[in-house]
Amino acid sequence: MNGIARFSVAAGLNAERALLQRVCDGLFDCQLLLWRPTGQALVMPGSFERRPGFALASQRCAVQGWPILLRDTGGEPVPQSPAVLNIALACALPIEDEAGKRIVIAYERLLDPLALWLAEHGLRAGVGAVPGAFCDGRYNLTLEGRKLAGTAQRWRRSRDGRPAVLAHAAVLMDDWREPMADIVNRFYHACASDLRCAADSHLALGERLPGAWSEAESLSDRYQRVLAWQGLELGARPLPSPATGTVAGPPSPVL
């Protein structure tokens, strides 16, 4: 898909599920979706529904304009809003890929194009955990040691037996750091959790790149080119037989 689609948060989550399903069904080997929410919600793993205090926390968040939605991946609560650019990359991998490296390879394919695009704009990205960030993780994309984007993966098996992955990044584009951290902390408080996050652990791209949304319109082209270096063609139909092994690409600039 070219450009950045606009969806409600619920519709965007469903669009990502459909993206992975098309790859699993053998319609495509690799597909990309960039989307921006038209509204806001607090998105968290389905397992949170079983936590003590969830019903009360859900009601309180909804009253404050942050309805809770459940996702298929793990982790912690993540605020979605019009300040966020979502990047979803679904791929079927060669069955001969080394199983122990699949997670890292999937994150490289997701983050390398983004890191190179940022470098073109004079911004040096890193990868790693950021203390105090909401939904902190080992594969955060960072700027200046602060969290710019969170990442996640969802794994399934394609119809022809190959592993299929949806790798997802949520990039904070506009400075909604304070209200986002606040709603996550309010949710934790309502659930009697001691976890807390800090707005200063995050950085919005727009704080360092003027016109970030306009610039991001070129991201799909950057993904097309970088993935081609790695032997993947966006929108390509599956080959009659799975390729043997991964195609060597340039070293990852961030992992």
KASULKA-V229022 format. One record per pair of residues at least 12 apart in sequence whose ideal C-beta (glycine too) atoms are under 8 Angstrom apart, sorted by the first residue. I is the first residue (numbers start at 1). J is the second residue. Records with the same first field share a line. If there is no record, write none. Layout:
BEGIN
I->J  J
END
This chain:
BEGIN
1->31  32  33  34  220
2->220
3->34  217  220
4->34  35  36  85  213  216  217
5->33  34  35  36
6->35  36  37  38
7->35  36  37  38
8->37  38  39
9->37  39  40  41  43  69  80
10->41  69
12->35  37  80  86
13->43  69  71
15->33  35  88
16->33  86  88  90  166  168
17->72
19->31  33  88  90  166
20->90  154  156  164  165  166
22->90
23->90  91  92  158  164
24->92  156  157  158  159  164
25->158  159
26->92  158  159  160  238
27->237
28->90  235  236  237  238
29->91  92  232  233  236  237  238  239
30->89  90  91  92  227  232  233  234  235  236
31->89  90  91  234  235
32->87  88  89  90  220  223  224  234
33->86  87  88  89  90
34->85  86  87  88  216  219  220
35->85  86  88
36->82  84  85  86  213
37->80  81  82  84  86
38->82
39->81  82
40->65  66  79  80  81  82
41->66  67  68  69  79  80  81
42->61  66  67  68  69  77  78  79  80  183  184  187
43->68  69  70  71  77  78  79  80
44->68  69  70  71  75  76  77  78
45->70  71  73  74  75
46->70  71  72
47->74
48->70  77
49->70
51->191
52->191  192
53->190  191  192
54->191
56->190  191
57->186  187  190  191
60->186  187  190
61->183  186  187  190
64->183  186
66->79  183
68->187
72->154
73->152  153  154  168
74->152
75->135  137  150  152
76->134  135  136  184  195
77->134  135  184  187  188
78->134  135  150  170
79->134  176  179  180  183  184
80->170
81->176  180
82->174
83->172  173  174  175  176  180  204
84->170  171  172  173
85->170  171  173  213  216
86->168  169  170  171
87->110  114  168  169  170  171  219
88->166  167  168
89->109  110  166  167  168  223
90->164  165  166  167
91->106  109  164  165  167  232
92->158  160  162  163  164  238
93->105  106  162  163  164  165  246
94->162  242  243  244  245  246
95->161  162  163  242
96->242  244  245
97->163  245  246
102->163  165
103->153
104->255
105->246
106->153  165  167
107->127  139  151  153  167  255
108->252  255
109->167  227  230  232
110->151  167  168  169
111->125  127  139  141  151  169  252  254  255
112->226  230  252  253  254  255
113->219  222  223  225  226  227
114->141  149  169  171  219  222
115->141  253  254
116->222  226  253
117->218  219  222
118->143
119->253
121->209  215
123->143  208  209
124->143
125->141  142  143  148  253  254
126->141  142  143  145  254
127->139  140  141  142  254  255
128->140  142
130->142  145  146  147  201  202
131->201
132->196  197  198  200  201
133->146  147  150  197  198  201  202
134->150  180  181  184  197  202
135->150
136->197  201
137->150  151  152
139->151  255
141->169  171  254
143->203  205  208
144->203
146->200  201  202  203
147->172  201  202  203
148->171  172  202  203  204  205
149->169  170  171  172
150->169  170
151->167  168  169  170
152->167  168
153->165  166  167  168
154->166  168
160->238  242
162->242
171->205
172->202  203  204  205
173->204  205  206  212  213  216
174->204  206  212
175->204  206  207
176->204
177->199  200  202  203  204
178->199
180->199  202
181->197  198  199  201  202
182->199
184->197
185->197
229->249  250
230->246  247  249
231->243  246  247  249
232->247
END
